[in-house]
Amino acid sequence: MKASLKKSKTDDIDVSTWLYGRRLPSPVMSASGTSGHGAELAGYFDLSAIGAVVVKSLSHFVHEGNPAPRVGVLPTGMINSVGLPGPGVRRWIDEYLPDLTRTGANVVVSVWGRTKADYVKAVEQLAPVSSQLMAVEINVSCPNTEKGGEMFGHDSKETAAIVKAVSQTCDLPIGVKLSPNTDRYVEVAGAALDAGAVALIASNTYLGQAHKRDSNQPMLGTSSGGGVSGQGILPLSLRIVRELNKAFPGCDIVGVGGVHSARDALAYLFEGASAVQVGTATFVDPRILYRISEDVKWLVKKQGAQSLKELLAKKSMPPSF
Ligand code: SIN
């Protein structure tokens, strides 16, 4: 009731943005890995009303993932070591994509692999359905693989080699999900852009460790720790977006990390992001993507602007924000 009241009042507000060469109805997207492999959130809101659905990273093989417990709650968000379980691209195409396509959502497929050849195989398998996809997000930054903190995303040459191989294999625009766990993220991002990526996704989770409250035992099944996400990381990822925007002005950047409200989303947009992804907050409220998207409209209107573009042109948050 409340959501539809707000919606009717902001029908005339344009919060569209451009990403991957497409006009998205909203700058709010889902973050890979936080709402399943398909249309899982479709029961909560119209998926075509948000910017895009980014599905959990897929590989060309079926993967079981890590032992439970895979997620733990922290005072500032959560920690996970899910380990990239998934049905593999072929089964995903048969079992998940049809429902997702029917929703009318923009679909971004995240892919991962253990080798460069794995990434290439995954995008080769996507070729028959590429017209149903908006883009490929290359995940080179999962902290929860067998190699732990040693990820492709910490090495600019390895990242560039993967991006280049993927861009030679598929026609879809490519985004790269960067790791925040290196001080060389600007260098890695530059290498990815030179190799053919058109968007920087900043960023994945932060390497961390957490213990159970009642014992000094690791919280997660993989006792080596996992990736920290949620409200506590917003200032960290916001700074990364700022640095990337300074280094690559005009480049499409997607801010990810700790977005729980329209104000959080606008903070990323004012720092130069074209869109934001929302992940951990979805576990608290499965409607949050829609709510944030509607609240962005509301805030635009409150500031006397007609569009997000007009508000962002003011260059800084109005004092009454
Ligand atoms: C996981 O499945 O472990 C999380 C994926 C990621 O952080 O990239």
Residues whose N, C-alpha, C, O or C-beta is under 5 A from the ligand:
A	BS01	SIN	G33 S81 V82 G83 L84 P85 S141 C142 P143 N144 G227
